[in-house]
């Protein structure tokens, strides 16, 4: 139901939404390349500035996709310049905090998945992969795949990494709902935003999980197209979650008001 309505709302808007996703990814690639070019990939300066960009810049362009899709869902015009609105205070500061919450939730998820394999990885790698994200696990997986024999522990580890890669979008969807609440209530304190998110999702967590997992096929398409599928995957997922949010919010509007 949500996905069908999402496709309907995105008709005539796919190109603009894909362009917003492309802008988000392009900003990350260009800024990261510039920092790496100046400081070198393994330098402290690169690590420091890249971390700063992750927490204070990149996420804004993802939020711009949220905003663009949100406006389309309400049949309102969406403009590229709307991205600049997200840098206004106090909205920007609140969005920074929400992004940090998303990062912490991802760290917790990864640590839970990686910790049981501390004997295989060592605690140094466990924490390194936790804080650097699943992408940092890829070189290690490539290395162990080239070994002559692969143990059951390694196979289990690979399976868990695959499961984690499928679960991470669940955190993204919860983060999106927090941001949508902030768009609806720009003057509301963050404590209220978090409280309302739990009110809205009470009794609806499994429905949100099911919606997110229904995009597993699309995630596989993204991998098969070397990431190009992201331009269509993200608008589709984000619009579906936006419609879900609007539906469950409408059912509990008296509580919110």
Backbone as CSV, one residue per row, in Angstrom:
resi,resn,N_x,N_y,N_z,CA_x,CA_y,CA_z,C_x,C_y,C_z
1,UNK,0.820,-1.209,0.000,0.000,0.000,0.000,0.857,1.265,0.000
2,UNK,1.816,1.321,0.930,2.682,2.506,1.011,3.536,2.645,-0.243
3,UNK,4.056,1.522,-0.711,4.934,1.571,-1.882,4.161,1.956,-3.135
4,UNK,2.944,1.441,-3.265,2.129,1.782,-4.437,1.804,3.274,-4.452
5,UNK,1.448,3.808,-3.285,1.143,5.235,-3.209,2.397,6.065,-3.441
6,UNK,3.543,5.563,-2.968,4.811,6.269,-3.175,5.117,6.391,-4.664
7,UNK,4.936,5.305,-5.393,5.183,5.339,-6.842,4.251,6.333,-7.531
8,UNK,3.016,6.369,-7.058,2.039,7.291,-7.643,2.446,8.746,-7.413
9,UNK,2.879,9.058,-6.182,3.265,10.432,-5.853,4.565,10.847,-6.541
10,UNK,5.417,9.867,-6.807,6.707,10.179,-7.427,6.621,10.339,-8.945
11,UNK,5.483,9.983,-9.527,5.323,10.168,-10.970,5.504,11.642,-11.324
12,UNK,6.398,11.897,-12.245,6.689,13.272,-12.632,7.688,13.955,-11.721
13,UNK,8.095,13.275,-10.632,9.032,13.868,-9.668,10.282,13.020,-9.458
14,UNK,10.348,11.864,-10.137,11.499,10.984,-9.956,12.808,11.708,-10.274
15,UNK,12.817,12.462,-11.356,14.058,13.098,-11.801,14.569,14.091,-10.769
16,UNK,13.677,14.920,-10.232,14.102,15.917,-9.250,14.572,15.251,-7.960
17,UNK,13.857,14.229,-7.510,14.247,13.541,-6.279,15.581,12.808,-6.465
18,UNK,15.759,12.193,-7.647,17.033,11.526,-7.944,18.167,12.539,-7.984
19,UNK,17.877,13.749,-8.476,18.892,14.807,-8.521,19.293,15.230,-7.113
20,UNK,18.328,15.276,-6.184,18.643,15.615,-4.794,19.530,14.545,-4.164
21,UNK,19.229,13.284,-4.461,20.070,12.192,-3.962,21.466,12.297,-4.564
22,UNK,21.542,12.585,-5.865,22.835,12.729,-6.539,23.637,13.871,-5.929
23,UNK,22.959,14.977,-5.591,23.640,16.111,-4.966,24.213,15.712,-3.623
24,UNK,23.428,14.987,-2.837,23.893,14.518,-1.526,25.145,13.652,-1.681
25,UNK,25.095,12.680,-2.592,26.232,11.786,-2.789,27.426,12.524,-3.386
26,UNK,27.155,13.465,-4.283,28.231,14.221,-4.928,28.969,15.092,-3.924
27,UNK,28.230,15.729,-3.024,28.863,16.555,-1.990,29.802,15.699,-1.145
28,UNK,29.345,14.504,-0.760,30.192,13.616,0.041,31.462,13.240,-0.720
29,UNK,31.311,12.863,-1.989,32.459,12.417,-2.787,33.453,13.553,-3.004
30,UNK,32.947,14.737,-3.394,33.819,15.870,-3.714,34.542,16.374,-2.473
31,UNK,33.800,16.580,-1.384,34.422,17.092,-0.156,35.434,16.089,0.377
32,UNK,35.071,14.802,0.376,35.992,13.771,0.849,37.259,13.749,-0.003
33,UNK,37.116,13.867,-1.316,38.280,13.863,-2.214,39.170,15.077,-1.978
34,UNK,38.547,16.232,-1.735,39.318,17.446,-1.472,40.115,17.320,-0.182
35,UNK,39.469,16.806,0.859,40.159,16.641,2.146,41.293,15.635,2.011
36,UNK,41.018,14.523,1.308,42.048,13.504,1.112,43.201,14.050,0.288
37,UNK,42.895,14.876,-0.721,43.931,15.449,-1.564,44.850,16.387,-0.807
38,UNK,44.298,17.098,0.167,45.094,18.056,0.941,45.897,17.368,2.035
39,UNK,45.268,16.428,2.745,45.903,15.858,3.938,46.410,14.429,3.760
40,UNK,45.875,13.689,2.776,46.219,12.279,2.656,45.234,11.426,3.438
41,UNK,44.892,10.262,2.887,43.810,9.449,3.449,44.093,8.937,4.851
42,UNK,45.350,8.709,5.191,45.675,8.114,6.492,46.097,9.142,7.532
43,UNK,46.002,10.427,7.207,46.470,11.467,8.128,45.423,11.802,9.181
44,UNK,45.896,12.386,10.276,45.000,12.828,11.348,44.096,13.951,10.853
45,UNK,44.646,14.836,10.028,43.859,15.950,9.502,42.685,15.462,8.675
46,UNK,42.928,14.425,7.861,41.844,13.859,7.048,40.766,13.269,7.943
47,UNK,41.182,12.475,8.929,40.216,11.838,9.826,39.394,12.875,10.570
48,UNK,40.051,13.934,11.036,39.366,14.960,11.819,38.357,15.724,10.964
49,UNK,38.789,16.180,9.779,37.904,16.972,8.929,36.789,16.122,8.325
50,UNK,37.083,14.873,8.021,36.049,13.999,7.470,34.980,13.707,8.517
51,UNK,35.410,13.525,9.762,34.458,13.333,10.861,33.603,14.577,11.043
52,UNK,34.237,15.746,10.981,33.508,17.013,11.100,32.458,17.127,9.990
53,UNK,32.850,16.790,8.761,31.918,16.871,7.633,30.760,15.895,7.800
54,UNK,31.051,14.709,8.339,29.992,13.721,8.562,28.944,14.227,9.535
55,UNK,29.401,14.887,10.595,28.486,15.297,11.659,27.848,16.660,11.433
56,UNK,28.443,17.480,10.565,27.946,18.852,10.448,27.595,19.291,9.022
57,UNK,27.844,18.444,8.008,27.587,18.879,6.636,26.823,17.850,5.805
58,UNK,27.379,16.658,5.637,26.818,15.694,4.696,25.339,15.412,4.951
59,UNK,24.988,15.225,6.214,23.628,14.806,6.549,22.580,15.819,6.122
60,UNK,22.977,17.099,6.037,22.026,18.142,5.639,21.475,17.851,4.243
61,UNK,22.312,17.324,3.377,21.877,17.052,2.006,20.968,15.820,1.944
62,UNK,21.137,14.889,2.892,20.164,13.801,3.027,18.839,14.366,3.535
63,UNK,18.915,15.271,4.507,17.701,15.921,5.009,16.997,16.709,3.916
64,UNK,17.768,17.233,2.960,17.168,17.946,1.828,16.329,16.993,0.976
65,UNK,16.780,15.736,0.864,15.978,14.728,0.162,14.693,14.466,0.947
66,UNK,14.824,14.332,2.285,13.639,14.161,3.132,12.645,15.292,2.897
67,UNK,13.163,16.529,2.877,12.300,17.703,2.733,11.647,17.731,1.352
68,UNK,12.430,17.438,0.316,11.886,17.440,-1.035,10.769,16.423,-1.193
69,UNK,10.992,15.210,-0.702,9.979,14.153,-0.781,8.760,14.526,0.057
70,UNK,9.008,15.092,1.232,7.923,15.503,2.133,7.015,16.526,1.461
71,UNK,7.600,17.496,0.775,6.806,18.524,0.099,6.033,17.937,-1.084
72,UNK,6.666,17.026,-1.811,5.974,16.366,-2.921,4.776,15.572,-2.402
73,UNK,4.940,14.921,-1.239,3.846,14.123,-0.670,2.652,14.989,-0.294
74,UNK,2.902,16.285,-0.084,1.829,17.220,0.253,1.409,18.062,-0.951
75,UNK,1.865,17.634,-2.128,1.549,18.345,-3.376,2.006,19.803,-3.345
76,UNK,3.143,20.030,-2.699,3.750,21.356,-2.660,4.972,21.370,-3.571
77,UNK,5.295,22.515,-4.159,6.483,22.578,-5.023,7.763,22.398,-4.217
78,UNK,8.705,21.674,-4.785,9.998,21.438,-4.144,11.088,22.120,-4.961
79,UNK,11.968,22.856,-4.268,13.035,23.593,-4.946,14.390,23.156,-4.386
80,UNK,15.405,23.187,-5.246,16.752,22.833,-4.791,17.235,23.798,-3.714
81,UNK,16.811,25.049,-3.797,17.249,26.044,-2.819,16.677,25.794,-1.422
82,UNK,15.712,24.887,-1.318,15.159,24.559,-0.001,16.232,24.011,0.930
83,UNK,17.302,23.459,0.341,18.409,22.932,1.148,18.961,23.997,2.079
84,UNK,19.017,25.242,1.609,19.572,26.332,2.414,18.739,26.599,3.659
85,UNK,17.446,26.286,3.607,16.576,26.510,4.764,17.005,25.658,5.953
86,UNK,17.643,24.533,5.662,18.024,23.600,6.719,19.214,24.088,7.531
87,UNK,19.908,25.119,7.055,21.040,25.676,7.793,20.611,26.776,8.762
88,UNK,19.324,27.106,8.770,18.842,28.152,9.665,18.764,27.638,11.099
89,UNK,19.053,28.519,12.036,18.945,28.176,13.449,17.527,28.457,13.941
90,UNK,17.026,27.705,14.938,17.695,26.587,15.629,17.528,25.241,14.928
91,UNK,16.892,25.238,13.746,16.633,23.979,13.053,17.917,23.210,12.790
92,UNK,18.959,23.905,12.326,20.211,23.231,11.982,20.797,22.511,13.194
93,UNK,20.841,23.190,14.342,21.400,22.581,15.551,20.620,21.337,15.943
94,UNK,19.305,21.407,15.853,18.480,20.252,16.196,18.712,19.098,15.224
95,UNK,18.895,19.413,13.945,19.162,18.365,12.960,20.526,17.721,13.194
96,UNK,21.493,18.511,13.652,22.810,17.960,14.002,22.658,16.920,15.107
97,UNK,21.867,17.246,16.126,21.660,16.327,17.251,20.956,15.054,16.778
98,UNK,19.941,15.201,15.937,19.228,14.030,15.426,20.157,13.144,14.599
99,UNK,21.045,13.753,13.828,22.018,12.985,13.055,22.962,12.225,13.975
100,UNK,23.370,12.865,15.068,24.245,12.199,16.032,23.536,11.001,16.660
101,UNK,22.255,11.153,16.948,21.474,10.035,17.492,21.471,8.870,16.507
102,UNK,21.298,9.181,15.222,21.337,8.131,14.203,22.692,7.431,14.207
103,UNK,23.775,8.219,14.314,25.116,7.635,14.324,25.289,6.702,15.514
104,UNK,24.816,7.133,16.678,24.953,6.325,17.894,24.174,5.019,17.750
105,UNK,22.967,5.087,17.204,22.169,3.878,16.996,22.870,2.917,16.037
106,UNK,23.509,3.451,15.004,24.265,2.598,14.079,25.455,1.958,14.770
107,UNK,26.144,2.729,15.610,27.272,2.176,16.361,26.816,1.027,17.257
108,UNK,25.700,1.226,17.938,25.182,0.192,18.840,24.843,-1.072,18.055
109,UNK,24.168,-0.898,16.917,23.804,-2.048,16.081,25.046,-2.804,15.623
110,UNK,26.050,-2.072,15.145,27.272,-2.714,14.654,28.038,-3.393,15.780
111,UNK,28.109,-2.743,16.932,28.836,-3.328,18.061,28.174,-4.621,18.519
112,UNK,26.845,-4.635,18.558,26.120,-5.853,18.932,26.422,-6.978,17.942
113,UNK,26.502,-6.632,16.656,26.774,-7.645,15.642,28.219,-8.105,15.605
114,UNK,29.153,-7.188,15.887,30.578,-7.498,15.761,31.185,-8.107,17.023
115,UNK,30.701,-7.717,18.186,31.305,-8.144,19.452,31.434,-9.663,19.586
116,UNK,30.435,-10.457,19.177,30.591,-11.912,19.314,31.757,-12.493,18.510
117,UNK,32.302,-11.731,17.580,33.398,-12.214,16.729,34.746,-11.622,17.145
118,UNK,34.853,-11.234,18.424,36.090,-10.585,18.871,37.296,-11.511,18.766
119,UNK,37.071,-12.820,18.887,38.200,-13.755,18.762,38.681,-13.844,17.315
120,UNK,37.774,-13.702,16.385,38.139,-13.717,14.963,38.792,-12.403,14.557
121,UNK,38.230,-11.301,15.037,38.660,-9.977,14.593,39.694,-9.333,15.501
122,UNK,39.565,-9.572,16.804,40.332,-8.792,17.777,39.530,-7.541,18.120
123,UNK,39.663,-7.072,19.351,38.854,-5.921,19.780,39.192,-4.657,19.002
124,UNK,40.444,-4.530,18.556,40.814,-3.338,17.774,39.965,-3.237,16.508
125,UNK,39.836,-4.354,15.800,39.028,-4.353,14.574,37.543,-4.177,14.887
126,UNK,37.095,-4.778,15.989,35.681,-4.631,16.366,35.321,-3.163,16.499
127,UNK,36.146,-2.418,17.240,35.856,-0.992,17.447,36.106,-0.174,16.174
128,UNK,37.113,-0.560,15.417,37.396,0.140,14.153,36.220,0.007,13.190
129,UNK,35.730,-1.218,13.012,34.596,-1.441,12.110,33.327,-0.789,12.642
130,UNK,33.178,-0.784,13.966,31.990,-0.172,14.570,31.918,1.308,14.248
131,UNK,33.015,2.014,14.444,32.999,3.471,14.280,33.176,3.910,12.824
132,UNK,33.776,3.064,12.001,33.975,3.432,10.593,32.856,2.943,9.686
133,UNK,31.982,2.076,10.203,30.834,1.625,9.425,31.097,0.338,8.656
134,UNK,30.031,-0.210,8.104,30.123,-1.496,7.407,31.047,-1.455,6.197
135,UNK,31.154,-0.299,5.553,32.025,-0.199,4.369,33.465,-0.564,4.704
136,UNK,33.862,-0.275,5.951,35.245,-0.550,6.350,35.505,-2.044,6.521
137,UNK,34.438,-2.846,6.581,34.592,-4.296,6.734,34.943,-4.957,5.398
138,UNK,34.592,-4.298,4.291,34.756,-4.895,2.959,36.179,-5.379,2.671
139,UNK,37.235,-4.572,2.921,38.594,-5.062,2.645,38.941,-6.310,3.452
140,UNK,38.459,-6.361,4.698,38.726,-7.532,5.531,38.021,-8.762,4.962
141,UNK,36.774,-8.592,4.535,36.035,-9.706,3.941,36.719,-10.197,2.668
142,UNK,37.226,-9.269,1.864,37.929,-9.636,0.635,39.182,-10.430,0.958
143,UNK,39.879,-10.024,2.003,41.120,-10.685,2.402,40.864,-12.122,2.854
144,UNK,39.853,-12.302,3.719,39.607,-13.653,4.233,38.977,-14.557,3.169
145,UNK,38.319,-13.947,2.178,37.716,-14.758,1.111,38.778,-15.372,0.210
146,UNK,39.989,-14.807,0.234,41.077,-15.300,-0.608,41.883,-16.403,0.067
147,UNK,41.511,-16.715,1.314,42.197,-17.783,2.021,41.768,-19.136,1.454
148,UNK,42.630,-20.115,1.618,42.354,-21.431,1.053,41.105,-22.079,1.621
149,UNK,40.954,-22.029,2.941,39.787,-22.626,3.596,39.062,-21.553,4.402
150,UNK,37.751,-21.651,4.417,36.929,-20.686,5.150,36.184,-21.437,6.248
151,UNK,36.386,-21.023,7.487,35.792,-21.712,8.625,34.317,-21.370,8.774
152,UNK,33.637,-22.140,9.627,32.227,-21.875,9.909,32.058,-20.513,10.572
153,UNK,33.033,-20.135,11.392,32.967,-18.830,12.064,32.988,-17.698,11.050
154,UNK,33.841,-17.835,10.042,33.926,-16.808,8.998,32.618,-16.735,8.220
155,UNK,32.046,-17.884,7.888,30.769,-17.901,7.168,29.668,-17.252,7.995
156,UNK,29.672,-17.534,9.296,28.684,-16.919,10.183,28.894,-15.412,10.250
157,UNK,30.160,-14.995,10.286,30.488,-13.571,10.318,29.976,-12.871,9.059
158,UNK,30.203,-13.474,7.908,29.733,-12.896,6.641,28.213,-12.790,6.641
159,UNK,27.552,-13.820,7.162,26.084,-13.807,7.228,25.586,-12.682,8.116
160,UNK,26.226,-12.507,9.268,25.827,-11.437,10.194,26.046,-10.073,9.559
161,UNK,27.147,-9.902,8.824,27.396,-8.621,8.160,26.315,-8.324,7.124
162,UNK,25.861,-9.367,6.437,24.785,-9.189,5.459,23.496,-8.772,6.159
163,UNK,23.203,-9.420,7.282,21.998,-9.071,8.050,22.076,-7.633,8.543
164,UNK,23.242,-7.221,9.030,23.413,-5.842,9.507,23.197,-4.840,8.378
165,UNK,23.684,-5.188,7.188,23.515,-4.275,6.050,22.046,-4.120,5.680
166,UNK,21.240,-5.131,5.980,19.808,-5.064,5.695,19.039,-4.360,6.807
167,UNK,19.595,-4.383,8.029,18.918,-3.762,9.167,19.214,-2.271,9.297
168,UNK,20.347,-1.832,8.773,20.700,-0.417,8.918,19.650,0.536,8.346
169,UNK,18.975,0.197,7.224,17.912,1.090,6.749,16.780,1.297,7.752
170,UNK,16.602,0.344,8.701,15.575,0.524,9.733,15.916,1.737,10.594
171,UNK,17.202,1.891,10.915,17.641,3.060,11.681,17.451,4.318,10.855
172,UNK,17.745,4.230,9.559,17.543,5.379,8.675,16.080,5.805,8.660
173,UNK,15.163,4.838,8.636,13.744,5.192,8.588,13.284,5.832,9.893
174,UNK,13.804,5.356,11.033,13.455,5.993,12.309,14.002,7.416,12.347
175,UNK,15.233,7.572,11.877,15.838,8.907,11.798,14.999,9.821,10.914
176,UNK,14.514,9.296,9.795,13.683,10.102,8.903,12.417,10.569,9.613
177,UNK,11.811,9.695,10.400,10.592,10.070,11.125,10.883,11.183,12.124
178,UNK,12.029,11.131,12.786,12.423,12.215,13.695,12.540,13.534,12.938
179,UNK,13.167,13.487,11.767,13.348,14.701,10.965,12.001,15.219,10.458
180,UNK,11.118,14.321,10.040,9.796,14.742,9.572,9.003,15.410,10.691
181,UNK,9.120,14.883,11.890,8.473,15.519,13.040,9.018,16.919,13.250
182,UNK,10.323,17.065,13.042,10.943,18.389,13.189,10.442,19.335,12.108
183,UNK,10.239,18.837,10.897,9.669,19.674,9.834,8.250,20.113,10.194
184,UNK,7.482,19.193,10.781,6.108,19.513,11.167,6.054,20.483,12.343
185,UNK,7.010,20.332,13.260,7.018,21.134,14.492,8.388,21.790,14.656
186,UNK,8.713,22.761,13.819,10.066,23.345,13.825,10.456,24.016,15.135
187,UNK,9.492,24.469,15.913,9.797,25.150,17.170,9.810,24.203,18.368
188,UNK,9.456,22.948,18.151,9.369,21.998,19.260,10.755,21.608,19.761
189,UNK,10.926,21.469,21.089,12.213,21.003,21.623,12.439,19.541,21.261
190,UNK,13.692,19.138,21.260,14.018,17.771,20.846,13.408,16.723,21.772
191,UNK,13.296,17.054,23.049,12.689,16.102,23.984,11.278,15.749,23.537
192,UNK,10.523,16.751,23.068,9.169,16.509,22.579,9.195,15.699,21.288
193,UNK,10.166,15.983,20.415,10.275,15.245,19.151,10.485,13.754,19.417
194,UNK,11.385,13.431,20.347,11.632,12.023,20.669,10.399,11.381,21.299
195,UNK,9.734,12.118,22.179,8.528,11.582,22.823,7.444,11.295,21.793
196,UNK,7.253,12.227,20.861,6.233,12.052,19.832,6.562,10.898,18.895
197,UNK,7.855,10.697,18.642,8.236,9.585,17.757,7.823,8.255,18.368
198,UNK,7.949,8.137,19.684,7.552,6.894,20.351,6.038,6.759,20.409
199,UNK,5.346,7.890,20.580,3.878,7.863,20.555,3.389,7.395,19.188
200,UNK,3.965,7.963,18.133,3.564,7.621,16.766,3.857,6.154,16.443
201,UNK,5.017,5.673,16.884,5.441,4.324,16.503,4.944,3.239,17.450
202,UNK,4.333,3.630,18.560,3.806,2.630,19.487,2.768,1.773,18.769
203,UNK,3.021,0.486,18.718,2.132,-0.423,18.008,2.366,-0.466,16.509
204,UNK,3.336,0.311,16.032,3.600,0.376,14.584,5.032,0.005,14.216
205,UNK,5.827,-0.420,15.211,7.226,-0.739,14.937,7.358,-1.888,13.940
206,UNK,6.551,-2.934,14.133,6.638,-4.083,13.225,6.214,-3.703,11.812
207,UNK,5.239,-2.800,11.717,4.790,-2.340,10.401,5.915,-1.570,9.705
208,UNK,6.635,-0.734,10.482,7.766,0.010,9.924,8.882,-0.943,9.522
209,UNK,9.140,-1.942,10.375,10.168,-2.937,10.058,9.815,-3.684,8.778
210,UNK,8.551,-4.098,8.669,8.112,-4.810,7.473,8.248,-3.964,6.220
211,UNK,7.895,-2.678,6.335,8.028,-1.769,5.193,9.483,-1.649,4.768
212,UNK,10.362,-1.489,5.743,11.787,-1.332,5.444,12.358,-2.593,4.795
213,UNK,12.026,-3.753,5.375,12.557,-5.010,4.848,11.979,-5.350,3.479
214,UNK,10.841,-4.755,3.131,10.258,-5.017,1.808,11.116,-4.438,0.686
215,UNK,12.100,-3.607,1.058,12.987,-3.002,0.064,14.286,-3.783,-0.113
216,UNK,14.357,-4.984,0.481,15.575,-5.788,0.361,15.928,-6.029,-1.108
217,UNK,14.932,-6.326,-1.910,15.181,-6.541,-3.337,15.807,-5.333,-3.996
218,UNK,15.334,-4.150,-3.612,15.905,-2.915,-4.155,17.347,-2.725,-3.695
219,UNK,17.638,-3.115,-2.449,19.017,-3.013,-1.968,19.936,-3.891,-2.809
220,UNK,19.469,-5.065,-3.162,20.272,-5.956,-4.011,20.502,-5.334,-5.383
221,UNK,19.475,-4.658,-5.906,19.626,-3.962,-7.190,20.696,-2.881,-7.084
222,UNK,20.717,-2.177,-5.940,21.727,-1.134,-5.713,23.124,-1.730,-5.799
223,UNK,23.338,-2.885,-5.132,24.648,-3.533,-5.171,24.993,-3.989,-6.588
224,UNK,24.002,-4.503,-7.301,24.238,-5.027,-8.652,24.539,-3.921,-9.657
225,UNK,24.079,-2.701,-9.373,24.305,-1.577,-10.297,25.444,-0.683,-9.821
226,UNK,26.271,-1.223,-8.913,27.432,-0.473,-8.403,27.022,0.869,-7.793
227,UNK,25.863,0.894,-7.162,25.431,2.097,-6.450,24.538,3.032,-7.237
228,UNK,24.451,2.853,-8.554,23.626,3.759,-9.365,22.148,3.672,-8.986
229,UNK,21.736,2.507,-8.512,20.345,2.329,-8.109,19.942,3.180,-6.928
230,UNK,20.934,3.727,-6.205,20.629,4.599,-5.065,19.781,5.796,-5.475
231,UNK,19.971,6.273,-6.704,19.252,7.461,-7.169,17.746,7.230,-7.204
232,UNK,17.335,5.972,-7.333,15.910,5.645,-7.344,15.484,4.952,-6.054
233,UNK,16.406,4.212,-5.448,16.095,3.500,-4.202,15.726,4.471,-3.087
234,UNK,16.550,5.497,-2.883,16.303,6.408,-1.765,14.993,7.183,-1.900
235,UNK,14.674,7.789,-3.053,13.373,8.472,-3.151,12.195,7.529,-2.903
236,UNK,12.304,6.307,-3.415,11.236,5.318,-3.258,11.051,4.954,-1.786
237,UNK,12.159,4.639,-1.113,12.105,4.297,0.309,11.631,5.481,1.139
238,UNK,12.211,6.647,0.895,11.887,7.832,1.690,10.429,8.241,1.505
239,UNK,9.920,8.177,0.280,8.510,8.508,0.054,7.603,7.498,0.748
240,UNK,7.945,6.220,0.694,7.130,5.192,1.349,7.075,5.421,2.850
241,UNK,8.211,5.752,3.453,8.254,6.018,4.895,7.493,7.302,5.224
242,UNK,7.582,8.294,4.348,6.847,9.544,4.554,5.343,9.287,4.586
243,UNK,4.858,8.470,3.674,3.433,8.128,3.634,3.044,7.346,4.885
244,UNK,3.907,6.410,5.297,3.680,5.661,6.536,3.566,6.618,7.715
245,UNK,4.499,7.547,7.810,4.512,8.533,8.896,3.223,9.348,8.912
246,UNK,2.809,9.817,7.764,1.611,10.650,7.691,0.365,9.869,8.086
247,UNK,0.331,8.591,7.738,-0.834,7.767,8.077,-0.921,7.520,9.580
248,UNK,0.189,7.070,10.177,0.138,6.759,11.609,-0.001,8.034,12.436
249,UNK,0.566,9.137,11.943,0.411,10.413,12.652,-1.044,10.858,12.637
250,UNK,-1.701,10.692,11.501,-3.106,11.098,11.381,-3.983,10.314,12.350
251,UNK,-3.642,9.043,12.568,-4.427,8.212,13.480,-4.243,8.629,14.934
252,UNK,-3.108,9.283,15.215,-2.824,9.678,16.593,-2.736,11.190,16.742
253,UNK,-3.378,11.919,15.839,-3.250,13.372,15.806,-3.744,14.022,17.092
254,UNK,-4.731,13.440,17.736,-5.233,14.011,18.979,-4.178,13.951,20.070
255,UNK,-3.398,12.856,20.079,-2.330,12.728,21.070,-1.251,13.764,20.806
256,UNK,-0.898,13.947,19.519,0.154,14.892,19.151,-0.253,16.315,19.488
257,UNK,-1.510,16.656,19.239,-1.960,18.016,19.505,-2.124,18.251,20.997
